[in-house]
Amino acid sequence: MKKTQFFTIILFSFIFIFPCLLGLCFPRKPNSIPGNPQSSSDNAENFTVSCLNTKTNSVSEVKLEDHLVGVLAAEMPASYEVEALKAQAVAARSYILSKLDKTNPEHPNAAICTNPAHCKGWLPESEAKEKWSDKEKNAYWQKLRAAVTATTGEYMLYDNQAVEACFFASGGSRTENSEDVWQASLPYLRSVENNEYSDTTLSQTTFSAKEFIQKLNNAGTQLPLGTAPTVSDISRTDGGAVASATLCGKTFKGTEIRKIFGLKSANFTVTVAPDSVTFDVIGNGHGVGMSQKGANSMAKDGKNYTEILLHYYTNIQIVKM
């Protein structure tokens, strides 16, 4: 065989055959995306994800952009400013895309589910409209769809990976660092200023001394029901929530106290009386990522959705599928 023919065969193999073999050995998951995909808006509009509907217990492939309208209907008030809704659409899209290459034991056959306590809530159009008045029904659904359409394919990146864009309903004057609520320290989920004006959710819950001790016992303590309630050694996070506190001699994390007593957030103060304990609570939710009420306040101030996202998520990029 002539040298020129030999080199031609080798060159052909490198250009055409070897890439195909690599594709067979290392296939990409059907609904996975590279860190910063560059494709057309048509691809974004037709991009699908596998979703477990927790009400029907069925898995199906859904168009992400259509699915996001139902996510917004479940997760954020449709009465909010359009720019806040756009920010929510990008945050929800980012969160979903961050889950695509991960297998979750809660739904191993689906990338995401519709349980808001686990993934992101979702409502079909008929159920969403049941929440709204006859006058609002069509206008609100179109408003949510417009927020999704205006941001088609847009999501957030950090270090070439889709951002796990957490959000919550309402908080205090600052958001929380991720490690102060969960274990993982994520560089884009840092404590930042949060201004909700007078919209911040405030709540108060009072327990009798007996109820207080019973709830602690349900959480693993073994206190006589006649024990006098005591609360001491309260420490706080950068975001202002309770990091830890000692209740009747046992130290708990603030997040544990929130769960034990069913509080709306871990940002609280405690007043102990001889026969009762009162929690005054600021906000609603875990406090990590974007405050929805804070985003709405920023939108009212004239900020657009990219400014809102760049404020709540640290050092991220907004890119398009």
Secondary structure, 3 states (H helix, E strand, C coil): CCHHHHHHHHHHHHHHHHHHHHHHHCCCCCCCCCCCCCCCHHHHHHCEEEEEECCCCEEEEEEHHHHHHHHHHHHCCCCCCHHHHHHHHHHHHHHHHHCCCCCCCCCCCCCEECCCCCCCCCCCHHHHHHCCCCCCHHHHHHHHHHHHHHCCCEEEEECCEECCCCEECECCCECECHHHCCCCCCCCCCCCECCCHHHCCEEEEEEEHHHHHHHHHHCCCCCCCCCCCCEEEEEECCCCCEEEEEECCEEEEHHHHHHHHCCCCCCEEEEEECCEEEEEEECECCCECEEHHHHHHHHHCCCCHHHHHHHHCCCCEEEEC
